[in-house]
Amino acid sequence: MESRATKQQTVQQVAMDTTSQSYFQIELERRRTSLEEATVANVSDTSLRQLLKSVDEALSRLKTGTFGICETCHDSIEADRLLCNPLLRFCLDHLSTAEQRALENDLMLAAGIQRGLLPRENWTAGNWQARYHYEPASQVSGDYFDLIETEDSFLFLLGDVSGKGVAASMLMSHLHATFRSLAGQNLPLQELLGHANRLFCESTTAGQYVTLVVGRAWHDGRVEYASAGHLPLLHVSRSGINSKKATGVPMGMFCTAEFPVCHLQLETGDSLFLYTDGLSEIFDTRGDEYGLARVESLIAKHSAKSPEQMLSACLSEIRDFTAGAKRTDDLTLLVMRHTN
Ligand SMILES: [Zn+2]
């Protein structure tokens, strides 16, 4: 997830920002201390000494202002990669062939793990049917999506982690684990989100957050939800589309944030439609954004169709609107229908 304004600057952000600089300083010094301790215990281990040397070099790059700058092209190293590995000296375009191959292998493995976290296809629970489309812009996605069945209801969660690529996908798996472990405790929705938000705040660095819709649906069509700064959720019924705006700020922004819960009653045949900005923030060849109004009319136009057909209508709309251009944002679409 990246707003239009931040799309261009994200990559350079880490190298410039003083908060990030002090984050890396602390992080590198912490690693240095651990390495020194390990070196004392394993005097003959040359790999530890080599790592120590790399940490010292990174610290001296911080001092001279060259930290986060690619040594070949002198452009910024990708922010998400640097967060994962502050010892990096080259941008993605200037890795050695061996490094590129290792990275591709790692990403393939990560993509497989991420796919394994998704709910089963053709998902049904009680009087509910859910169909989804989950598509990373590159190998791994920063979109978060899960369906968790509980005794008489189920939880639906769909969100978008700030940034993209590997760092965003790591946060996404972190969220997955957090909500999976909290879900078993049958907490009221507001409490569930409060706990998850505090855990997220405590375990991430400044500037990392997630927009997210968390809801619970019962077999009789009752639904409650809270939206932490996420795009409007659409309630699709015979009488039309009802757009439901966010009820709180994104998760991870404030440790003490509260997330008010709203209630809905779905009739048989009604659906809920949730999505990430991979749908609403696409651009046509003239640079015009697709936007929320178009999302609403698209869903209204196809509301009588089956959930599968609604999803394929969205996908063909995206292809037509962007004239087949390569997508830059992760995409997740979810249709949940209350059936009889
Ligand atoms: Zn470079």
Boltz pocket constraint, residues with backbone or C-beta under 6 A from the ligand:
constraints:
  - pocket:
      binder: B
      contacts: [[A, 70], [A, 71], [A, 72], [A, 73], [A, 74], [A, 75], [A, 90], [A, 91], [A, 92], [A, 93], [A, 94]]
      max_distance: 6.0
